[in-house]
């Protein structure tokens, strides 16, 4: 399923227009991004939790030249599936 298909399913399920469903999805995703940028967790009970994980700086290698290089520390988004989502997939 891609974003367009998800928007269509949201519109059909909620009985709203495609434009309203697209707007609702955009607002929800922007809210999740904003919370993660602020280092907060977003928990959707039964679905899962979005959080930020800190990755330490480390040494790496350029695969083409074999040259050693420093990889900077950074934050990465993480998702942990909730119980209902895990059960629905199995």
TIMI-2910 file (N, C-alpha, C, CB; in pm, 1 decimal, decimal comma, always signed):
<rs>
+----------+----------+----------+----------+----------+----------+----------+----------+----------+----------+----------+----------+------+
!      n_x !      n_y !      n_z !     ca_x !     ca_y !     ca_z !      c_x !      c_y !      c_z !     cb_x !     cb_y !     cb_z ! resn !
+----------+----------+----------+----------+----------+----------+----------+----------+----------+----------+----------+----------+------+
!    +85,7 !   -117,5 !     +0,0 !     +0,0 !     +0,0 !     +0,0 !    +89,7 !   +123,0 !     +0,0 !    -97,2 !     +0,2 !   +122,8 !  Unk !
!    +56,9 !   +216,5 !    -85,5 !   +131,7 !   +341,7 !    -87,9 !    +47,6 !   +453,1 !    -24,3 !   +171,6 !   +379,2 !   -233,7 !  Unk !
!   +103,5 !   +573,2 !    -21,3 !    +37,0 !   +685,5 !    +44,6 !    -98,7 !   +716,5 !    -17,9 !   +125,4 !   +808,9 !    +39,1 !  Unk !
!   -107,1 !   +712,9 !   -149,9 !   -233,6 !   +740,3 !   -218,6 !   -341,5 !   +639,3 !   -183,2 !   -212,3 !   +741,0 !   -368,4 !  Unk !
!   -303,1 !   +513,6 !   -176,8 !   -398,4 !   +408,4 !   -141,5 !   -444,5 !   +423,0 !     +3,6 !   -335,6 !   +269,7 !   -163,6 !  Unk !
!   -352,2 !   +462,4 !    +91,2 !   -388,4 !   +484,8 !   +231,6 !   -486,7 !   +600,8 !   +243,7 !   -262,4 !   +512,6 !   +316,5 !  Unk !
!   -461,9 !   +707,6 !   +170,3 !   -552,6 !   +823,3 !   +172,4 !   -690,8 !   +783,1 !   +124,2 !   -497,4 !   +937,8 !    +85,2 !  Unk !
!   -697,9 !   +703,5 !    +17,5 !   -826,7 !   +657,7 !    -35,0 !   -899,9 !   +572,2 !    +68,2 !   -806,7 !   +577,9 !   -165,2 !  Unk !
!   -827,3 !   +483,2 !   +134,3 !   -888,4 !   +397,6 !   +236,4 !   -938,5 !   +480,5 !   +354,3 !   -787,9 !   +292,0 !   +285,2 !  Unk !
!   -861,1 !   +582,7 !   +393,9 !   -904,6 !   +671,5 !   +502,2 !  -1031,2 !   +746,7 !   +463,0 !   -793,3 !   +771,0 !   +538,4 !  Unk !
!  -1035,2 !   +797,4 !   +340,3 !  -1151,8 !   +871,9 !   +293,4 !  -1275,8 !   +783,5 !   +289,9 !  -1125,3 !   +930,4 !   +154,7 !  Unk !
!  -1260,9 !   +661,9 !   +236,4 !  -1374,3 !   +569,0 !   +228,6 !  -1421,8 !   +528,1 !   +367,7 !  -1335,8 !   +444,3 !   +147,7 !  Unk !
!  -1326,7 !   +498,4 !   +457,0 !  -1361,4 !   +452,5 !   +591,3 !  -1426,3 !   +558,9 !   +677,2 !  -1239,8 !   +402,3 !   +660,1 !  Unk !
!  -1384,5 !   +682,7 !   +660,4 !  -1437,0 !   +791,7 !   +743,0 !  -1550,4 !   +867,4 !   +674,3 !  -1325,4 !   +888,2 !   +778,1 !  Unk !
!  -1574,4 !   +837,7 !   +546,0 !  -1680,2 !   +907,5 !   +473,7 !  -1646,8 !  +1052,8 !   +449,1 !  -1809,6 !   +897,8 !   +549,0 !  Unk !
!  -1520,2 !  +1081,2 !   +418,8 !  -1477,6 !  +1218,4 !   +392,3 !  -1415,2 !  +1225,2 !   +252,5 !  -1376,4 !  +1267,5 !   +501,1 !  Unk !
!  -1385,4 !  +1345,5 !   +208,0 !  -1326,8 !  +1361,4 !    +74,5 !  -1179,7 !  +1320,7 !    +76,2 !  -1341,6 !  +1507,5 !    +25,2 !  Unk !
!  -1128,1 !  +1293,6 !    -42,3 !   -985,7 !  +1259,1 !    -54,5 !   -898,4 !  +1374,2 !     -5,1 !   -950,2 !  +1224,6 !   -201,2 !  Unk !
!   -939,5 !  +1496,5 !    -35,0 !   -862,7 !  +1614,4 !     +6,5 !   -857,3 !  +1624,4 !   +159,2 !   -924,5 !  +1743,1 !    -53,3 !  Unk !
!   -971,1 !  +1599,2 !   +225,8 !   -974,6 !  +1603,0 !   +372,0 !   -890,9 !  +1490,7 !   +432,2 !  -1118,9 !  +1593,4 !   +422,0 !  Unk !
!   -896,4 !  +1372,3 !   +372,3 !   -817,5 !  +1259,2 !   +421,8 !   -668,7 !  +1286,1 !   +405,4 !   -856,2 !  +1129,9 !   +348,3 !  Unk !
!   -630,3 !  +1344,3 !   +291,3 !   -489,5 !  +1377,3 !   +268,3 !   -441,6 !  +1480,5 !   +369,4 !   -468,7 !  +1429,8 !   +125,1 !  Unk !
!   -525,8 !  +1579,5 !   +396,9 !   -492,5 !  +1682,6 !   +494,8 !   -478,0 !  +1622,2 !   +634,5 !   -599,7 !  +1792,6 !   +495,2 !  Unk !
!   -568,6 !  +1532,6 !   +671,3 !   -562,5 !  +1468,4 !   +802,8 !   -435,3 !  +1385,4 !   +817,7 !   -685,8 !  +1379,9 !   +824,7 !  Unk !
!   -399,4 !  +1311,6 !   +714,1 !   -277,4 !  +1230,8 !   +718,5 !   -155,2 !  +1320,5 !   +730,6 !   -266,1 !  +1141,8 !   +593,1 !  Unk !
!   -152,2 !  +1429,9 !   +655,8 !    -38,6 !  +1522,0 !   +659,8 !    -23,1 !  +1581,3 !   +799,1 !    -55,9 !  +1634,1 !   +555,7 !  Unk !
!   -132,7 !  +1622,1 !   +860,5 !   -128,6 !  +1680,4 !   +994,5 !    -79,3 !  +1576,9 !  +1095,9 !   -268,3 !  +1733,5 !  +1035,0 !  Unk !
!   -126,5 !  +1452,8 !  +1084,3 !    -84,2 !  +1347,5 !  +1176,5 !    +65,3 !  +1319,8 !  +1162,4 !   -164,5 !  +1218,9 !  +1151,6 !  Unk !
!   +113,2 !  +1306,5 !  +1039,6 !   +255,6 !  +1279,3 !  +1017,7 !   +342,5 !  +1396,4 !  +1061,1 !   +281,5 !  +1247,7 !   +870,9 !  Unk !
!   +296,3 !  +1518,9 !  +1036,4 !   +371,2 !  +1637,1 !  +1080,7 !   +379,1 !  +1642,8 !  +1233,1 !   +305,9 !  +1765,6 !  +1026,4 !  Unk !
!   +271,2 !  +1603,6 !  +1300,4 !   +270,1 !  +1599,9 !  +1446,3 !   +369,5 !  +1499,0 !  +1501,3 !   +131,2 !  +1567,4 !  +1496,7 !  Unk !
!   +377,2 !  +1382,6 !  +1437,4 !   +473,4 !  +1280,1 !  +1479,2 !   +615,7 !  +1331,6 !  +1457,1 !   +450,5 !  +1147,0 !  +1400,9 !  Unk !
!   +642,6 !  +1390,9 !  +1341,1 !   +776,2 !  +1445,0 !  +1312,3 !   +815,6 !  +1551,9 !  +1413,4 !   +781,0 !  +1503,2 !  +1170,4 !  Unk !
!   +722,5 !  +1642,2 !  +1444,5 !   +750,8 !  +1750,7 !  +1537,6 !   +781,8 !  +1695,9 !  +1677,2 !   +632,2 !  +1848,1 !  +1543,6 !  Unk !
!   +705,4 !  +1596,7 !  +1721,4 !   +729,1 !  +1537,0 !  +1852,5 !   +865,4 !  +1468,2 !  +1856,6 !   +617,7 !  +1436,7 !  +1886,9 !  Unk !
!   +899,4 !  +1394,1 !  +1751,8 !  +1028,4 !  +1325,1 !  +1748,6 !  +1143,5 !  +1424,4 !  +1744,1 !  +1035,9 !  +1231,0 !  +1628,4 !  Unk !
!  +1125,4 !  +1534,3 !  +1670,8 !  +1228,7 !  +1636,8 !  +1664,4 !  +1251,6 !  +1697,4 !  +1802,3 !  +1190,4 !  +1746,2 !  +1563,3 !  Unk !
!  +1146,6 !  +1706,2 !  +1882,7 !  +1156,0 !  +1755,4 !  +2019,8 !  +1198,9 !  +1647,8 !  +2117,3 !  +1024,2 !  +1812,5 !  +2063,1 !  Unk !
!  +1240,3 !  +1532,9 !  +2066,4 !  +1289,5 !  +1419,2 !  +2146,3 !  +1179,8 !  +1356,4 !  +2233,1 !  +1404,9 !  +1464,5 !  +2235,3 !  Unk !
!  +1054,6 !  +1366,1 !  +2190,5 !   +942,9 !  +1304,3 !  +2261,9 !   +907,3 !  +1171,0 !  +2197,1 !   +819,9 !  +1398,2 !  +2263,4 !  Unk !
!   +835,1 !  +1087,3 !  +2271,3 !   +781,1 !   +962,7 !  +2217,4 !   +638,4 !   +988,0 !  +2170,9 !   +786,0 !   +848,1 !  +2323,5 !  Unk !
!   +594,1 !   +912,9 !  +2071,6 !   +454,8 !   +917,2 !  +2027,7 !   +402,4 !   +774,7 !  +2040,5 !   +440,1 !   +973,0 !  +1878,8 !  Unk !
!   +307,2 !   +754,3 !  +2131,3 !   +252,8 !   +621,5 !  +2155,6 !   +109,1 !   +615,5 !  +2106,8 !   +261,1 !   +585,1 !  +2305,1 !  Unk !
!    +82,3 !   +523,3 !  +2016,5 !    -52,6 !   +496,3 !  +1968,4 !    -88,9 !   +358,8 !  +2024,2 !    -62,3 !   +501,2 !  +1808,4 !  Unk !
!   -166,7 !   +357,3 !  +2131,2 !   -196,6 !   +233,8 !  +2203,8 !   -252,7 !   +128,3 !  +2108,5 !   -296,5 !   +261,0 !  +2318,6 !  Unk !
!   -192,3 !    +11,2 !  +2111,5 !   -234,4 !    -99,2 !  +2026,8 !   -163,5 !   -101,2 !  +1892,6 !   -381,9 !    -92,9 !  +2005,2 !  Unk !
!   -114,1 !    +13,9 !  +1847,8 !    -44,3 !    +20,2 !  +1719,3 !   +105,9 !    +16,9 !  +1738,6 !    -84,1 !   +145,9 !  +1642,6 !  Unk !
!   +158,1 !   +109,3 !  +1818,8 !   +301,5 !   +110,5 !  +1842,1 !   +350,8 !   +243,8 !  +1893,6 !   +374,0 !    +75,4 !  +1716,6 !  Unk !
!   +483,7 !   +251,1 !  +1909,6 !   +546,9 !   +369,8 !  +1963,6 !   +658,0 !   +417,5 !  +1870,8 !   +602,0 !   +342,3 !  +2103,6 !  Unk !
!   +654,3 !   +545,0 !  +1838,9 !   +761,3 !   +609,3 !  +1764,3 !   +851,9 !   +677,5 !  +1865,9 !   +705,4 !   +711,7 !  +1658,3 !  Unk !
!   +982,2 !   +661,7 !  +1850,8 !  +1076,1 !   +725,6 !  +1942,0 !  +1203,4 !   +761,9 !  +1866,7 !  +1107,8 !   +633,6 !  +2062,0 !  Unk !
!  +1294,6 !   +827,1 !  +1938,1 !  +1422,6 !   +866,4 !  +1880,1 !  +1531,7 !   +787,1 !  +1950,4 !  +1447,1 !  +1021,0 !  +1893,2 !  Unk !
!  +1621,0 !   +730,9 !  +1872,4 !  +1734,6 !   +656,5 !  +1925,4 !  +1861,0 !   +732,7 !  +1890,5 !  +1739,2 !   +510,9 !  +1869,3 !  Unk !
!  +1952,6 !   +740,1 !  +1983,9 !  +2077,9 !   +810,9 !  +1960,2 !  +2183,8 !   +711,6 !  +1913,5 !  +2124,9 !   +885,3 !  +2088,3 !  Unk !
!  +2246,5 !   +742,6 !  +1801,9 !  +2353,5 !   +658,6 !  +1748,6 !  +2484,9 !   +730,8 !  +1775,7 !  +2334,1 !   +629,7 !  +1594,3 !  Unk !
!  +2579,5 !   +662,5 !  +1842,2 !  +2707,3 !   +722,2 !  +1878,0 !  +2795,5 !   +741,8 !  +1754,9 !  +2779,1 !   +635,5 !  +1981,0 !  Unk !
!  +2890,8 !   +834,0 !  +1768,3 !  +2991,1 !   +852,9 !  +1663,0 !  +3077,4 !   +727,1 !  +1658,4 !  +3079,2 !   +981,8 !  +1688,8 !  Unk !
!  +3125,9 !   +693,9 !  +1539,1 !  +3207,4 !   +573,2 !  +1525,1 !  +3298,8 !   +586,3 !  +1404,1 !  +3118,1 !   +447,4 !  +1512,1 !  Unk !
!  +3388,8 !   +493,9 !  +1394,2 !  +3479,2 !   +489,7 !  +1279,1 !  +3420,2 !   +393,8 !  +1176,0 !  +3624,2 !   +445,3 !  +1321,4 !  Unk !
!  +3432,0 !   +429,9 !  +1049,9 !  +3383,8 !   +346,5 !   +941,1 !  +3488,6 !   +340,1 !   +831,4 !  +3250,5 !   +399,8 !   +885,8 !  Unk !
!  +3456,6 !   +270,5 !   +724,8 !  +3548,4 !   +259,3 !   +611,8 !  +3475,1 !   +290,3 !   +482,2 !  +3611,4 !   +118,6 !   +605,9 !  Unk !
!  +3543,8 !   +360,6 !   +394,6 !  +3492,9 !   +383,9 !   +261,3 !  +3508,6 !   +251,7 !   +185,6 !  +3568,4 !   +503,2 !   +189,5 !  Unk !
!  +3400,0 !   +189,2 !   +141,5 !  +3411,8 !    +57,9 !    +77,7 !  +3489,7 !    +61,5 !    -54,4 !  +3273,9 !     +1,4 !    +53,1 !  Unk !
!  +3490,7 !   +175,7 !   -118,9 !  +3561,0 !   +186,6 !   -246,9 !  +3713,0 !   +194,4 !   -228,6 !  +3511,7 !   +309,3 !   -323,0 !  Unk !
!  +3756,9 !   +277,8 !   -130,3 !  +3900,6 !   +300,2 !   -113,9 !  +3959,0 !   +229,2 !     +7,8 !  +3927,8 !   +447,7 !   -103,3 !  Unk !
!  +3874,2 !   +188,4 !   +100,7 !  +3922,4 !   +125,9 !   +223,6 !  +3971,0 !   +227,7 !   +325,6 !  +4033,5 !    +29,2 !   +192,0 !  Unk !
!  +3959,8 !   +355,9 !   +292,5 !  +4005,6 !   +462,3 !   +380,0 !  +3916,5 !   +473,3 !   +504,3 !  +4008,3 !   +595,4 !   +304,4 !  Unk !
!  +3978,4 !   +488,3 !   +622,0 !  +3903,9 !   +505,3 !   +746,5 !  +3844,1 !   +645,7 !   +750,5 !  +3995,3 !   +480,7 !   +870,0 !  Unk !
!  +3721,0 !   +656,6 !   +804,8 !  +3657,8 !   +786,8 !   +817,1 !  +3569,5 !   +789,5 !   +940,5 !  +3576,2 !   +820,2 !   +691,4 !  Unk !
!  +3549,5 !   +911,2 !   +991,9 !  +3465,3 !   +929,1 !  +1110,0 !  +3320,1 !   +943,4 !  +1067,1 !  +3510,3 !  +1052,6 !  +1192,3 !  Unk !
!  +3231,4 !   +872,8 !  +1135,4 !  +3087,8 !   +885,8 !  +1113,6 !  +3033,1 !   +960,6 !  +1235,1 !  +3017,1 !   +744,1 !  +1094,1 !  Unk !
!  +2966,5 !  +1071,9 !  +1210,4 !  +2916,6 !  +1157,3 !  +1318,9 !  +2804,2 !  +1089,4 !  +1397,9 !  +2866,8 !  +1290,5 !  +1262,2 !  Unk !
!  +2789,2 !  +1130,5 !  +1523,0 !  +2676,6 !  +1087,5 !  +1605,1 !  +2549,4 !  +1148,3 !  +1545,6 !  +2695,6 !  +1130,2 !  +1755,6 !  Unk !
!  +2438,2 !  +1077,3 !  +1557,4 !  +2312,6 !  +1129,8 !  +1505,1 !  +2194,0 !  +1063,7 !  +1571,8 !  +2305,2 !  +1110,5 !  +1354,7 !  Unk !
!  +2079,7 !  +1126,3 !  +1558,5 !  +1954,3 !  +1071,0 !  +1609,2 !  +1882,2 !  +1002,7 !  +1493,4 !  +1864,5 !  +1182,3 !  +1673,9 !  Unk !
!  +1821,6 !   +887,1 !  +1521,5 !  +1746,8 !   +816,1 !  +1418,8 !  +1607,7 !   +781,9 !  +1472,1 !  +1822,1 !   +687,6 !  +1374,3 !  Unk !
!  +1505,2 !   +784,7 !  +1385,6 !  +1371,2 !   +746,9 !  +1429,5 !  +1362,4 !   +595,7 !  +1447,3 !  +1265,1 !   +795,6 !  +1328,6 !  Unk !
!  +1279,7 !   +553,7 !  +1541,7 !  +1263,5 !   +412,3 !  +1573,4 !  +1114,6 !   +385,4 !  +1593,1 !  +1346,3 !   +372,1 !  +1700,9 !  Unk !
!  +1069,4 !   +266,3 !  +1554,8 !   +929,9 !   +228,4 !  +1574,6 !   +925,4 !    +91,6 !  +1640,5 !   +851,7 !   +227,8 !  +1440,1 !  Unk !
!   +846,9 !    +80,3 !  +1746,6 !   +823,7 !    -47,7 !  +1813,2 !   +676,2 !    -81,4 !  +1799,4 !   +866,9 !    -43,0 !  +1963,9 !  Unk !
!   +646,9 !   -194,4 !  +1738,0 !   +507,8 !   -235,0 !  +1716,1 !   +440,6 !   -271,2 !  +1847,9 !   +500,9 !   -353,9 !  +1618,9 !  Unk !
!   +312,1 !   -235,0 !  +1859,5 !   +232,8 !   -268,8 !  +1977,2 !   +175,6 !   -409,6 !  +1967,0 !   +120,1 !   -167,8 !  +1995,9 !  Unk !
!   +120,7 !   -457,7 !  +2074,7 !    +69,5 !   -594,6 !  +2083,3 !    -38,3 !   -622,2 !  +1976,7 !    +12,1 !   -620,2 !  +2223,6 !  Unk !
!   -137,5 !   -531,7 !  +1963,3 !   -244,6 !   -554,0 !  +1867,0 !   -192,8 !   -562,5 !  +1724,1 !   -347,0 !   -443,8 !  +1877,5 !  Unk !
!    -96,1 !   -479,0 !  +1689,1 !    -37,0 !   -482,6 !  +1555,2 !    +37,9 !   -613,5 !  +1532,4 !    +57,8 !   -363,2 !  +1534,9 !  Unk !
!   +112,5 !   -656,4 !  +1632,2 !   +185,1 !   -783,6 !  +1620,9 !    +88,1 !   -900,4 !  +1603,9 !   +274,0 !   -806,2 !  +1745,1 !  Unk !
!    -19,9 !   -898,9 !  +1682,3 !   -118,5 !  -1006,7 !  +1673,7 !   -191,4 !  -1004,7 !  +1540,3 !   -219,0 !   -996,1 !  +1787,8 !  Unk !
!   -217,1 !   -886,0 !  +1484,6 !   -288,5 !   -874,1 !  +1359,0 !   -204,8 !   -929,6 !  +1241,5 !   -325,6 !   -727,1 !  +1334,0 !  Unk !
!    -74,7 !   -917,1 !  +1251,8 !    +14,2 !   -963,1 !  +1145,6 !    +32,2 !  -1114,3 !  +1149,1 !   +149,4 !   -894,5 !  +1156,9 !  Unk !
!    +29,0 !  -1171,3 !  +1267,3 !    +47,3 !  -1317,1 !  +1281,3 !    -74,2 !  -1394,8 !  +1247,9 !    +88,7 !  -1351,5 !  +1418,8 !  Unk !
+----------+----------+----------+----------+----------+----------+----------+----------+----------+----------+----------+----------+------+
</rs>
